[in-house]
Amino acid sequence: DSSLLDLSSRNWFQQVRTKRTFVVGAPQVGIITAGWVIAVAVPLTDAKGEFIGAIGASIPSVRFQELLAGAPAAAHELITIDDGNGIVLARSAEPEQWVGKRLPPATHPGTPIGPGREVIRGVDADGTQRLWASVKVPSVGWTVFAGIPIERVMAPARAKLFSGTALGVLALLVAGTLARGIER
């Protein structure tokens, strides 16, 4: 039938054919919508278990973007969902520039903090040093990153260090003055 689309060359279809299981595809530009979509599909098999096709649906990536609507509490916080291979599915800031694009590689290795979780310190694509927490979503292979500028994290510690140092210097000055007075 000439009205049917041949999707057999699409990556998600190839994965369903090979893996014979539910597949969540990488973001791609949809053939019909011409917008960014994420395909989900399951295999179809005959009575003998032979692969005969797939049933799938394309979910507009804007739906994933809606997951992040209002998620960050402040403009400096950033949340990104990737497909597990570094391709952005949704991003809390500038999604129109990021969805479907590859994340820059991490500048430092992450520190594991639990199964599928790590903390990463690195420079974001906009040049901001950030502290990232990442969580893998094993059921679909995605990773969710939440980042905050290092300066926002370190500012309270630096303020405490400064006030502690200032109090220490003041205590030394008082002790020195008292010692000098006692000496006289």
PyMOL commands that set and color helices and strands:
alter all, ss='L'
color gray80, all
select helices_A, chain A and resi 11-19+61-67+95-98+150-183
alter helices_A, ss='H'
color red, helices_A
select strands_A, chain A and resi 23-24+28-29+36-45+51-60+78-82+88-91+111-114+117-123+129-137+142-149
alter strands_A, ss='S'
color yellow, strands_A
deselect
rebuild
show_as cartoon
